[in-house]
Amino acid sequence: MADDLVAINIQKIEDSMATAGEMPTGMEAAINEHLNRARAAQASGNDAEAIAITSKVLEQLEEAEKRA
């Protein structure tokens, strides 16, 4: 179940990035770094960390959309 939440969050992030258009300098690289960390945490069995990382990224993306 937690594994599914990580996968759903990652998909939401990737979808958001694909439709966001141009992002502020460094934001895309930072998001990709967080995604890599989340995937690594998930692969090592640390779903809680992966969920925390992806949830934080989703919050940041929502805030960025509100400011746009």
C-alpha positions as CSV (number, residue, x, y, z in Angstrom):
1,M,0.0,0.0,0.0
2,A,2.7,2.5,0.9
3,D,4.6,1.4,-2.2
4,D,1.5,2.4,-4.2
5,L,1.3,5.8,-2.6
6,V,5.0,6.4,-3.6
7,A,4.2,5.4,-7.2
8,I,1.1,7.6,-7.3
9,N,3.0,10.6,-5.9
10,I,5.9,10.1,-8.3
11,Q,3.4,9.9,-11.2
12,K,1.7,13.1,-10.0
13,I,5.0,14.9,-9.8
14,E,6.1,13.8,-13.3
15,D,2.7,14.8,-14.7
16,S,2.9,18.2,-13.1
17,M,6.4,18.7,-14.4
18,A,5.3,17.7,-17.9
19,T,2.4,20.2,-17.9
20,A,4.0,23.0,-15.9
21,G,5.8,24.7,-18.8
22,E,8.9,26.7,-17.9
23,M,10.0,26.4,-14.3
24,P,12.1,28.8,-12.3
25,T,15.9,28.2,-12.6
26,G,17.0,25.2,-10.6
27,M,13.5,24.0,-9.7
28,E,13.4,21.2,-12.2
29,A,16.8,20.0,-11.2
30,A,15.8,20.1,-7.5
31,I,12.6,18.1,-8.2
32,N,14.6,15.5,-10.2
33,E,17.0,15.2,-7.3
34,H,14.2,14.7,-4.9
35,L,12.6,12.1,-7.2
36,N,15.9,10.2,-7.4
37,R,16.1,10.3,-3.6
38,A,12.5,9.1,-3.3
39,R,13.1,6.2,-5.7
40,A,16.3,5.2,-3.9
41,A,14.5,5.2,-0.6
42,Q,11.7,3.2,-2.1
43,A,14.2,0.7,-3.6
44,S,15.8,0.2,-0.2
45,G,12.5,-0.5,1.4
46,N,12.1,2.9,3.2
47,D,8.6,3.7,2.0
48,A,8.1,6.2,4.8
49,E,11.0,8.4,3.6
50,A,9.9,8.1,0.0
51,I,6.4,9.2,0.9
52,A,7.8,12.1,2.9
53,I,10.0,13.3,0.0
54,T,7.3,13.0,-2.6
55,S,4.7,14.6,-0.4
56,K,6.9,17.6,0.2
57,V,7.6,18.0,-3.5
58,L,3.9,17.9,-4.3
59,E,3.3,20.6,-1.7
60,Q,6.0,22.7,-3.3
61,L,4.6,22.2,-6.7
62,E,1.1,23.2,-5.5
63,E,2.6,26.4,-3.9
64,A,4.4,27.2,-7.2
65,E,1.2,26.8,-9.1
66,K,-0.7,29.2,-6.8
67,R,2.0,31.8,-7.3
68,A,2.0,31.5,-11.1
